[in-house]
Amino acid sequence: MDSYILGSGGRLEIEVSVLNAAEDAFEATVYLHLPPQVSFVKIDRAEESDATSILCSPPADDTGRVLRCDIGNPLPAFRTAVFGIHLQPIHSSLIDGGSSSSSSEINSTTTSSSLDFLLEVNSTNPEEASQMFDNRLELSLPIRVQTDLFIGG
């Protein structure tokens, strides 16, 4: 998906694939920082996942809106955890940065320009600084306004 259409009601899915390219990774965890305009729905573990279990704790406002997923303890060496995170943008929160507005007020308010996510992975194992570059990913999904106009006369 290259953009999200405001008001479409569609869900977002982020497919996560974590490869453990070293020894067994203990307490391997994925953290997804969610924008306030998005709600967590569920996760789906992919069939090709090598992780024996993937357990996620839903985000809460007091935890900084972070979805935390345990992806194996341990995640075996040279194995991959694969799962999808399903999210639902909240239409009223996308307008005017979260204030409640009715659809008739859209023209007089501002909308967020994108949904920004931060995905981080880590474990309790020590990791060389030169190998940390792929443990963090920033995602930005532009929000697009699309209208259909019909004028009859």
Contact map, one row per residue, 1 for C-alpha under 8 A:
111100000000000000000000000000000000000000000000000000000000000000000000000000000000000000000000000000000000000000000000000000000000000000000000000000000
111100000000000000000000000000000000000000000000000000000000000000000000000000000000000000000000000000000000000000000000000000000000000000001100000000000
111110000000000000000000000000000000000000000000000000000000000000000000000000000000000000000000000000000000000000000000000000000000000000001111000000000
111111010000000000000000000000000000000000000000000000000000000000000000000000000000000000000000000000000000000000000000000000000000000000001111000000000
001111110000000000000000000000000000000000000000000000000000000000000000000000000000000000000000000000000000000000000000000000000000000000000011110000000
000111111000000000000000000000000000000000000000000000000000000000000000000000000000000000100100000000000000000000000000000000000000000000000011110000000
000011111000000000000000000000000000000000000000000000000000000000000000000000000000000000100000000000000000000000000000000000000000000000000000000000000
000111111100000000000000000000000000000000000000000000000000000000000000000000000000000000000000000000000000000000000000000000000000000000000000000000000
000001111110000000000000000000000000000000000000000000000000000000000000000000000000000110100000000000000000000000000000000000000000000000000000000000000
000000011111000000000000000000000000000000000000000000000000000000000000000000000000000110000000000000000000000000000000000000000000000000000000000000000
000000001111100000000000000000000000000000000000000000000000000000000000000000000000011110000000000000000000000000000000000000000000000000000000000000000
000000000111110000000000000000000000000000000000000000000000000000000000000000000000011110000000000000000000000000000000000000000000000000000000000000000
000000000011111000000000000000000000000000000000000000000000000000000000000000000001111000000000000000000000000000000000000000000000000000000000000000000
000000000001111100000000000000000000000000000000000000000000000000000000000000000001110000000000000000000000000000000000000000000000000000000000000000000
000000000000111110000000000000000000000000000000000000000000000000000000000000000111100000000000000000000000000000000000000000000000000000000000000000000
000000000000011111000000000000000000000000000000000000000000000000000000000000001111100000000000000000000000000000000000000000000000000000000000000000000
000000000000001111100000000000000000000000000000000000000000000000000000000000011110000000000000000000000000000000000000000000000000000000000000000000000
000000000000000111110000000000000000000000000000000000000000000000000000000000011100000000000000000000000000000000000000100000000000000000000000000000000
000000000000000011111000000000000000000000000000000000000000000000000000000001111000000000000000000000000000000000000000000000000000000000000000000000000
000000000000000001111111100000000000000000000000000000000000000000000000001111110000000000000000000000000000000000000000000000000000000000000000000000000
000000000000000000111110000000000000000000000000000000000000000000000000000011100000000000000000000000000000000000000000000000000000000000000000000000000
000000000000000000011111100000000000000000000000000000000000000000000000000011000000000000000000000000000000000000000000000000000000000000000000000000000
000000000000000000011111100000000000000000000000000000000000000000000000000111000000000000000000000000000000000000000000000000000000000000000000000000000
000000000000000000010111110000000000000000000000000000000000000000000000011110000000000000000000000000000000000000000000000000000000000000000000000000000
000000000000000000010111111100000000000000000000000000000000000000000001111110000000000000000000000000000000000000000000001110000000000000000000000000000
000000000000000000000001111100000000000000000000000000000000000000000001111000000000000000000000000000000000000000000000001110000000000000000000000000000
000000000000000000000000111110000000000000000000000000000000000000000111111000000000000000000000000000000000000000000000001100000000000000000000000000000
000000000000000000000000111111000000000000000000000000000000000000000111111000000000000000000000000000000000000000000000111100000000000000000000000000000
000000000000000000000000001111100000000000000000000000000000000000011111000000000000000000000000000000000000000000000000111000000000000000000000000000000
000000000000000000000000000111110000000000000000000000000000000000011110000000000000000000000000000000000000000000000011110000000000000000000000000000000
000000000000000000000000000011111000000000000000000000000000000001111000000000000000000000000000000000000000000000000111100000000000000000000000000000000
000000000000000000000000000001111100000000000000000000000000000001110000000000000000000000000000000000000000000000001111000000000000000000000000000000000
000000000000000000000000000000111110000000000000000000000000000111100000000000000000000000000000000000000000000000001110000000000000000000000000000000000
000000000000000000000000000000011111011000000000000000000000000011100000000000000000000000000000000000000000000000011100000000000000000000000000000000000
000000000000000000000000000000001111110000000000000000000000000010000000000000000000000000000000000000000000000000111000000000000000000000000000000000000
000000000000000000000000000000000111111000000000000000000000000010000000000000000000000000001000010000000000000000000000000000000000000000000000000000000
000000000000000000000000000000000011111000000000000000000000000000000000000000000000000011101100110000000000000000100000000000000000000000000000000000000
000000000000000000000000000000000111111100000000000000000000000000000000000000000000001111000000000000000000000000000000000000000000000000000000000000000
000000000000000000000000000000000101111110000000000000000000000000000000000000000000001111000000000000000000000000000000000000000000000000000000000000000
000000000000000000000000000000000000011111000000000000000110000000100000000000000000111100000000000000000000000000000000000000000000000000000000000000000
000000000000000000000000000000000000001111100000000000000000000000000000000000000000111100000000000000000000000000000000000000000000000000000000000000000
000000000000000000000000000000000000000111110000000000000000000000000000000000000000111000000000000000000000000000000000000000000000000000000000000000000
000000000000000000000000000000000000000011111000000000010000000000000000000000000011110000000000000000000000000000000000000000000000000000000000000000000
000000000000000000000000000000000000000001111100000000000000000000000000000000000011110000000000000000000000000000000000000000000000000000000000000000000
000000000000000000000000000000000000000000111110100001000000000000000000000000000111000000000000000000000000000000000000000000000000000000000000000000000
000000000000000000000000000000000000000000011111100000000000000000000000000000000111000000000000000000000000000000000000000000000000000000000000000000000
000000000000000000000000000000000000000000001111100000000000000000000000000000000000000000000000000000000000000000000000000000000000000000000000000000000
000000000000000000000000000000000000000000000111110000000000000000000000000000000100000000000000000000000000000000000000000000000000000000000000000000000
000000000000000000000000000000000000000000001111111000000000000000000000000000011110000000000000000000000000000000000000000000000000000000000000000000000
000000000000000000000000000000000000000000000001111100000000000000000000000000111100000000000000000000000000000000000000000000000000000000000000000000000
000000000000000000000000000000000000000000000000111111000000000000000011001100111100000000000000000000000000000000000000000000000000000000000000000000000
000000000000000000000000000000000000000000000000011111000000000000000011001000000000000000000000000000000000000000000000000000000000000000000000000000000
000000000000000000000000000000000000000000000000001111100000000000000111000000000000000000000000000000000000000000000000000000000000000000000000000000000
000000000000000000000000000000000000000000001000001111110000000000001111000000000000000000000000000000000000000000000000000000000000000000000000000000000
000000000000000000000000000000000000000000000000000011111000000000001110000000000000000000000000000000000000000000000000000000000000000000000000000000000
000000000000000000000000000000000000000000100000000001111100000000111100000000000000000000000000000000000000000000000000000000000000000000000000000000000
000000000000000000000000000000000000000000000000000000111110000000111000000000000000000000000000000000000000000000000000000000000000000000000000000000000
000000000000000000000000000000000000000100000000000000011111000001110000000000000000000000000000000000000000000000000000000000000000000000000000000000000
000000000000000000000000000000000000000100000000000000001111101111110000000000000000000000000000000000000000000000000000000000000000000000000000000000000
000000000000000000000000000000000000000000000000000000000111111111000000000000000000000000000000000000000000000000000000000000000000000000000000000000000
000000000000000000000000000000000000000000000000000000000011111110000000000000000000000000000000000000000000000000000000000000000000000000000000000000000
000000000000000000000000000000000000000000000000000000000001111110000000000000000000000000000000000000000000000000000000000000000000000000000000000000000
000000000000000000000000000000000000000000000000000000000011111111000000000000000000000000000000000000000000000000000000000000000000000000000000000000000
000000000000000000000000000000001000000000000000000000000011111111000000000000000000000000000000000000000000000000000000000000000000000000000000000000000
000000000000000000000000000000001111000000000000000000000011111111100000000000000000000000000000000000000000000000000000000000000000000000000000000000000
000000000000000000000000000000111100000000000000000000000111001111110000000000000000000000000000000000000000000000000000000000000000000000000000000000000
000000000000000000000000000000111100000100000000000000011110000011111000000000000000000000000000000000000000000000000000000000000000000000000000000000000
000000000000000000000000000011110000000000000000000000011110000001111100000000000000000000000000000000000000000000000000000000000000000000000000000000000
000000000000000000000000000011100000000000000000000001111000000000111110000000000000000000000000000000000000000000000000000000000000000000000000000000000
000000000000000000000000001111000000000000000000000011110000000000011111100000000000000000000000000000000000000000000000000000000000000000000000000000000
000000000000000000000000001111000000000000000000001111100000000000001111101000001000000000000000000000000000000000000000000000000000000000000000000000000
000000000000000000000000111110000000000000000000001111000000000000000111111100000000000000000000000000000000000000000000000000000000000000000000000000000
000000000000000000000000111100000000000000000000000000000000000000000111111000000000000000000000000000000000000000000000000000000000000000000000000000000
000000000000000000000001111100000000000000000000000000000000000000000001111100000000000000000000000000000000000000000000000000000000000000000000000000000
000000000000000000010001111100000000000000000000001100000000000000000011111110111000000000000000000000000000000000000000000000000000000000000000000000000
000000000000000000010011100000000000000000000000001000000000000000000001011111100000000000000000000000000000000000000000000000000000000000000000000000000
000000000000000000011111100000000000000000000000000000000000000000000000001111100000000000000000000000000000000000000000000000000000000000000000000000000
000000000000000000111110000000000000000000000000000000000000000000000000000111110000000000000000000000000000000000000000000000000000000000000000000000000
000000000000000000111000000000000000000000000000011000000000000000000000001111111000000000000000000000000000000000000000000000000000000000000000000000000
000000000000000011110000000000000000000000000000111000000000000000000000001001111100000000000000000000000000000000000000000000000000000000000000000000000
000000000000000111100000000000000000000000000000111000000000000000000010001000111110000000000000000000000000000000000000000000000000000000000000000000000
000000000000001111000000000000000000000000001101111000000000000000000000000000011111000000000000000000000000000000000000000000000000000000000000000000000
000000000000001110000000000000000000000000111100100000000000000000000000000000001111100000000000000000000000000000000000000000000000000000000000000000000
000000000000111100000000000000000000000000111100000000000000000000000000000000000111110000000000000000000000000000000000000000000000000000000000000000000
000000000000111100000000000000000000000111110000000000000000000000000000000000000011111000000000000000000000000000000000000000000000000000000000000000000
000000000011110000000000000000000000000111110000000000000000000000000000000000000001111100000000000000000000000000000000000000000000000000000000000000000
000000000011100000000000000000000000011111000000000000000000000000000000000000000000111110000000000000000000000000000000000000000000000000000000000000000
000000001111000000000000000000000000011110000000000000000000000000000000000000000000011111000000000000000000000000000000000000000000000000000000000000000
000000001111000000000000000000000000111000000000000000000000000000000000000000000000001111100100000000000000000000000000000000000000000000000000000000000
000000000000000000000000000000000000111000000000000000000000000000000000000000000000000111111100000000000000000000000000000000000000000000000000000000000
000001101000000000000000000000000000100000000000000000000000000000000000000000000000000011111110000000000000000000000000000000000000000000000000000000000
000000000000000000000000000000000000000000000000000000000000000000000000000000000000000001111110011111000000000000000000000000000000000000000000000000000
000000000000000000000000000000000001100000000000000000000000000000000000000000000000000001111111111100000000000000000000000000000000000000000000000000000
000001000000000000000000000000000000100000000000000000000000000000000000000000000000000011111111110000000000001100000000000000000000000000000000000000000
000000000000000000000000000000000000000000000000000000000000000000000000000000000000000000111111111110000100111100000000000000000000000000000000000000000
000000000000000000000000000000000000000000000000000000000000000000000000000000000000000000001111111010000000111100000000000000000000000000000000000000000
000000000000000000000000000000000000100000000000000000000000000000000000000000000000000000001111111000000000011100000000000000000000000000000000000000000
000000000000000000000000000000000001100000000000000000000000000000000000000000000000000000011111111100000000000000000000000000000000000000000000000000000
000000000000000000000000000000000000000000000000000000000000000000000000000000000000000000011011111110000000000000000000000000000000000000000000000000000
000000000000000000000000000000000000000000000000000000000000000000000000000000000000000000011010011111000000000000000000000000000000000000000000000000000
000000000000000000000000000000000000000000000000000000000000000000000000000000000000000000010011001111111100000000000000000000000000000000000000000000000
000000000000000000000000000000000000000000000000000000000000000000000000000000000000000000010000000111111100000000000000000000000000000000000000000000000
000000000000000000000000000000000000000000000000000000000000000000000000000000000000000000000000000011111100000000000000000000000000000000000000000000000
000000000000000000000000000000000000000000000000000000000000000000000000000000000000000000000000000011111110000000000000000000000000000000000000000000000
000000000000000000000000000000000000000000000000000000000000000000000000000000000000000000000000000011111111100000000000000000000000000000000000000000000
000000000000000000000000000000000000000000000000000000000000000000000000000000000000000000000010000011111111110000000000000000000000000000000000000000000
000000000000000000000000000000000000000000000000000000000000000000000000000000000000000000000000000000011111110000000000000000000000000000000000000000000
000000000000000000000000000000000000000000000000000000000000000000000000000000000000000000000000000000001111110000000000000000000000000000000000000000000
000000000000000000000000000000000000000000000000000000000000000000000000000000000000000000000011000000001111111000000000000000000000000000000000000000000
000000000000000000000000000000000000000000000000000000000000000000000000000000000000000000000011100000000111111100000000000000000000000000000000000000000
000000000000000000000000000000000000000000000000000000000000000000000000000000000000000000000111100000000000111110000000000000000000000000000000000000000
000000000000000000000000000000000000000000000000000000000000000000000000000000000000000000000111100000000000011111100000000000000000000000000010000000000
000000000000000000000000000000000000000000000000000000000000000000000000000000000000000000000000000000000000001111100000000000000000000000000111000000000
000000000000000000000000000000000000000000000000000000000000000000000000000000000000000000000000000000000000000111110000000000000000000000011110000000000
000000000000000000000000000000000010100000000000000000000000000000000000000000000000000000000000000000000000000111111000000000000000000000011110000000000
000000000000000000000000000000000110000000000000000000000000000000000000000000000000000000000000000000000000000001111100000000000000000001111000000000000
000000000000000000000000000000011110000000000000000000000000000000000000000000000000000000000000000000000000000000111110000000000000000001110000000000000
000000000000000000000000000000111100000000000000000000000000000000000000000000000000000000000000000000000000000000011111000000000000000111100000000000000
000000000000000000000000000001111000000000000000000000000000000000000000000000000000000000000000000000000000000000001111100000000000000111100000000000000
000000000000000000000000000001110000000000000000000000000000000000000000000000000000000000000000000000000000000000000111110000000000001110000000000000000
000000000000000001000000000111100000000000000000000000000000000000000000000000000000000000000000000000000000000000000011111000000000001100000000000000000
000000000000000000000000000111000000000000000000000000000000000000000000000000000000000000000000000000000000000000000001111100000000001000000000000000000
000000000000000000000000111110000000000000000000000000000000000000000000000000000000000000000000000000000000000000000000111111000000000000000000000000000
000000000000000000000000111100000000000000000000000000000000000000000000000000000000000000000000000000000000000000000000011111000000000000000000000000000
000000000000000000000000110000000000000000000000000000000000000000000000000000000000000000000000000000000000000000000000001111100000000000000000000000000
000000000000000000000000000000000000000000000000000000000000000000000000000000000000000000000000000000000000000000000000001111110000000000000000000000000
000000000000000000000000000000000000000000000000000000000000000000000000000000000000000000000000000000000000000000000000000011111011000000000000000000000
000000000000000000000000000000000000000000000000000000000000000000000000000000000000000000000000000000000000000000000000000001111111000000000000000000000
000000000000000000000000000000000000000000000000000000000000000000000000000000000000000000000000000000000000000000000000000000111111100000000000000000000
000000000000000000000000000000000000000000000000000000000000000000000000000000000000000000000000000000000000000000000000000000011111100000000000000000000
000000000000000000000000000000000000000000000000000000000000000000000000000000000000000000000000000000000000000000000000000000111111110000000000000000000
000000000000000000000000000000000000000000000000000000000000000000000000000000000000000000000000000000000000000000000000000000111111111100000000000000000
000000000000000000000000000000000000000000000000000000000000000000000000000000000000000000000000000000000000000000000000000000001111111100000000000000000
000000000000000000000000000000000000000000000000000000000000000000000000000000000000000000000000000000000000000000000000000000000011111110000000000000000
000000000000000000000000000000000000000000000000000000000000000000000000000000000000000000000000000000000000000000000001110000000001111110000000000000000
000000000000000000000000000000000000000000000000000000000000000000000000000000000000000000000000000000000000000000000111100000000001111111000000000000000
000000000000000000000000000000000000000000000000000000000000000000000000000000000000000000000000000000000000000000000111000000000000011111100000000000000
000000000000000000000000000000000000000000000000000000000000000000000000000000000000000000000000000000000000000000011110000000000000000111110000000000000
000000000000000000000000000000000000000000000000000000000000000000000000000000000000000000000000000000000000000000011110000000000000000011111000000000000
000000000000000000000000000000000000000000000000000000000000000000000000000000000000000000000000000000000000000001111000000000000000000001111100000000000
011100000000000000000000000000000000000000000000000000000000000000000000000000000000000000000000000000000000000001110000000000000000000000111110000000000
011100000000000000000000000000000000000000000000000000000000000000000000000000000000000000000000000000000000000011100000000000000000000000011111000000000
001111000000000000000000000000000000000000000000000000000000000000000000000000000000000000000000000000000000000111100000000000000000000000001111100000000
001111000000000000000000000000000000000000000000000000000000000000000000000000000000000000000000000000000000000010000000000000000000000000000111110000000
000011000000000000000000000000000000000000000000000000000000000000000000000000000000000000000000000000000000000000000000000000000000000000000011111000000
000011000000000000000000000000000000000000000000000000000000000000000000000000000000000000000000000000000000000000000000000000000000000000000001111100000
000000000000000000000000000000000000000000000000000000000000000000000000000000000000000000000000000000000000000000000000000000000000000000000000111110000
000000000000000000000000000000000000000000000000000000000000000000000000000000000000000000000000000000000000000000000000000000000000000000000000011111000
000000000000000000000000000000000000000000000000000000000000000000000000000000000000000000000000000000000000000000000000000000000000000000000000001111100
000000000000000000000000000000000000000000000000000000000000000000000000000000000000000000000000000000000000000000000000000000000000000000000000000111110
000000000000000000000000000000000000000000000000000000000000000000000000000000000000000000000000000000000000000000000000000000000000000000000000000011111
000000000000000000000000000000000000000000000000000000000000000000000000000000000000000000000000000000000000000000000000000000000000000000000000000001111
000000000000000000000000000000000000000000000000000000000000000000000000000000000000000000000000000000000000000000000000000000000000000000000000000000111
